[in-house]
Amino acid sequence: MDKTTLLALGLAGAAALTPAVAQADVGAALYQRALIASADSRCRLFASPVSAVVSAGVDQARGDALRAGAADGAVAQLIAQARLTAQAVDCASPSLRLVADRVQKAYAGYARLPSERFPGQFAAWRADRQGRGGWRLVQTAQGAPTGLSVAFGLGPSGRPEAQVAGPGADRLAGARLLFRDERIAAQPYIDPRAPGLAGRAAPASVSRAVYAQDRDTEANRATFRFSPAALDALAELDPREAATLELIAPDQSVRRVFIEAGDLRAARAFLAAR
């Protein structure tokens, strides 16, 4: 193992579970995380829970790079370079074992954190292992009409759900989530002409819909529950994209709010870490 590879692995071990704190760091963090994840894939360094967090760290760093303005091709090339470097790693190297031990120790501390915030460009996911406030995972929806508040995530039921609060919320007839359909539109939908997440949510013509399976209501509140596939579909979007949550009134008129995909994969890996 040459000195360059050894240095890169040392940095990768240090960065595997820590956030990039400045825009200039995002490229280095992506390379380092991709390198240790690739070395893990090749050398089987970690048990499955640790590997899942390390892999999610690559997704998170990729999202940071894209949100910082890096081109898709440049990000893909950086990950490919890290994978190529990992091919030169000696799986029996004591140096590699030292790096792996650092990651394992970092994971032990990470797994004890009660909660974590995962910011995107316009919104953030909050993951809470204890489910305080009734949510294990939640994001405040963007674009809600005046007087309404909408939150989406994993609620007390353990299923994806949207909670709507405000005048008339209990009269809503239903809800559906719209996601870009990769079979129709293979590339991420990003329209810089539209403000906020409205420019990151694919139009209905190239989207697929997931309808709420049931609802509960009380005075000025409604809860809509979705199948687990809804959260899976959101996690599969580009981290810069959003899903549209449509709230359907009895007259079939629709109010739209937006849920940013962001670092949902990393947030879910955080909840699974033990």
N, C-alpha and C positions, 0 to 999 in steps of 0.2 A: 504494500500500500504506500503510494508516494506521499510526500509531505502536503501537497495541495489537497489531496483527497482526505487525508487525516485531519487537516485544519477544517475543511468543509464539514466533516462529520462532527467535529467538536462543536462548531457553531450550530449545527443542526440539532444536536442534543440539547444545547442551551435554549434554542428557539422553539422546540417542538410543541410546547404547551403554553407559550407566553405570547401575548399579543404584540403586533407591530405598533409601536407607539407614535410613529411619525410617518408622513407620506414617503419620505426617502427610504424608510425601512421596508416597505411592502414587497419590493422585488427580492431583497435578500431573504426576508422571512419566507416567502413562497419557495424560493430555491432550497432553503435549509429544511423546511418541513417536507418538501417533496423528496429530498434526498434521504432523510431518515425513514420516511414511509416506504420508499423504494428498497432501502436496505432491509427493512423489516420484512417486506414481501419476499425478498430473495433469501434472507437468512433466518426467517422465523424468530425474530428477536423477542416478541411480546406475546402474551396471552391475548385472546380475542378482545376483551374489553379495552385493553390499552391500545391495541391496533386500531380499534374503531375510533378512539379519540384522536390518535395520531393522524389517521386518514381524514377525519373531520377537520383537523387543523389545516390540512392542505386545502380543503374546500374553503375554509375561512380566509386563509391567506390569498387564495385565488380571487375571492370576492373583494377583498381589500384592494388588490391590484387593479381589478377591473373598475371598481368605484373610483379609484385614484386617477383613472384615465388611460391605463395601459391598454394597448390593442389586444384583441383576442389572440391574434397570431403570435404576438410577442409573449403573451402569458403561456400559450401552449408550447412555444419553443423553450422557455425557461424550465418548464416541467420536464420536457423531453431531455434537456441537458442534465437535469438532476438524476433522472433515471439512468442515463448513460454513465454518469459518474458512479452511481451505485453498483454498476456492473463490475467496477474495478475493486470493489471492497472484498477483503478476505474475511469470510464469515467466521473464521476461527481466530481472528486478530484480538489480542487483549485490549487494544485501543477501541475496537468496536464494542467490546463488552463493557468497557468503561462508559462509553457514550450511552449504551442501552441502560446501564444502571442509573445514569443521571435522569433519563427519561422516566424510568420506573419510579424513582423517588419523586419526581415532579408530579407524576400521575397520582401517587398516594396522597399528596397534598390537594391536588385538584379534586379528587373524589370526595374529599371531606368538606369542600365548600358547600354551604347550604343553598346558595343562589348565585346567579351570574346574569349579567346583562350582555346582549349581543347586538350592538348597534349596526344598522344598515345606513343607507344614504338618507332616507327620509323617515324611517321608523326603526324601532328596536324590538327584539324579542327579549322577554324576561323569563328565565327558567328558574324554577324554585322546587327543589327536591322535597320540601316539606309541604308544598301546596298551600302556602299562606295566601289568604284572600280567596281561596277556592280554586286558584289556578296553579297548575304545574308549569304551564307554558302559555304566555299570553303576549299579544301585541294589540295596541290601540289602533283601530282602523283610521285611515286618513280620508278626508273628504266628507265626513258625516255632515248632514244638513244641520243648520242651527237648531239647537235644542235637543239633538240626539247624540248619544255617545254609543259607540260600538266597539266591542272587544272580541278578539278571536283567538282561540288556542285550545289547550287541553284543560278542560274544566273538571269539576267534581265527578262527572260521570266517567272520566277517563277516555272519553271520545272527543273528537274535534267539535267545537261548538262556538256559536256566535251569540253573544249577549248584547241585547239592544235595550237602552234605557232612554226614556224621554216621553213627552206627550204623544199619545197615540200608538206607542210601541206595541201595546197589547192587542191592537187591532190588526197588526200585520198578518197576512194570510200565509206567507211562506218566505223561503230564502233559497238562493242558489249561488254557487261559486262558479266562476268562469275562469278557465285556465287555457293558455295557449296550447293548441293541439299540434304536437310536433309532426303529426302525419300530414298536416296541411301547411304549417309554417315552421320550417326546421330551424330558422335562426331566431335568436332572442328579439322580442319586440321592444324597441326603444325609439321613441319619437321625441326628439329634443324640442319640438315646437309646442308640445303640450306641457302644462305646468305639473310639477310634482309627480306623484305616482300615476296620474291619469295618462301620462306619456309612457308608462312602463307596463300598462295592462293591455293585452291584445284585444282587438275588437271582437265582437261576438261572431263575426263571419269566419274567423280562424280559431275559434275557441271551442272547448267542450265544456259541458255543464255537469255539475254534481249538485243534486238537490238535497235539501235538508230532509232527514228521515222522520223527524218528529219535532214537536215544539211544546214548550210550557209557557204559560203567560200568568202574569199577575198585574196589578195596577201599574200601568205605564212601563211595563217591562216584558220582554220576550226572550226566550232562549231557544235557539235552533240547533239541533244536533245533527252531525253529519257522520258518514261512514269513515273509518280510519283511512280509506283510500284518498280522502280529501286532503289530509295532511301530507300523505306521500306525494300526491300530485303537486302540491305547493313546493315541497322540497326539491322536486325535479326541475323546477324552473331555474333559469339563469338567476344568480343572486341579485342582479340589478332589476329583475322583473317584478311584477305584481300580479296578483289575482284580483278579479272584481267580485265583490260580494253584493249581490242584488237583493234588496229587501222589497218584497212584493206586497202591495196593498190589496184590499178586497176588490177594488175596481181594476186590478191588474196593472196599475201604474207602478213604476219601479224607482226606488232610490238606490243610488250606487255609492259604495265606499270601496276602499282599496287596501289590500293586505300585501305588504312587501315580502318577497321570498327571503331576501337577505341571508343571514347566517343560520337559517333554520336547521340545516343539517348539523352544524356544530352545537346548536342548542339542544337538539335531541340526543346527541352523543353525550353531552354533559349530564342530562337526566339519567342516561343509562349507565354512567360510570359508577362503579362500586369498588 
